[in-house]
Amino acid sequence: MLELLLLVAFCVLVGLACVATIGWALLGGVEIGIERIFLLHVAGVLALLFFGLAAWIVVRSPLRTLWKPAAAPQPAANPGAKEEKAPEEASKTAS
């Protein structure tokens, strides 16, 4: 379970680094050339890949049970109470 958490954290970290690269390429003071356009495409694809992988791991692995609330305990049946037969069933067994 710890390995999956580390893998998800790593995928999210790499995805955030790709998003930061996109921000740097767009907001940097240098004019956008063909190299920056290529960098935007590659960083965008890698960000989608790593964020998608992190989401897939969370949804399809045992990690999905971490976010589900625990099932409420079922109340125990009252052992002192006896089940009574319905009147119709009682008359059928008496005859």
Secondary structure, DSSP 8 states (H G I E B T S, - for coil): -HHHHHHHHHHHHHHHHHHHHHHHHHHSSS---HHHHHHHHHHHHHHHHHHHHHHHHHHHSGGGGGSS----------TT------HHHHHHHH-
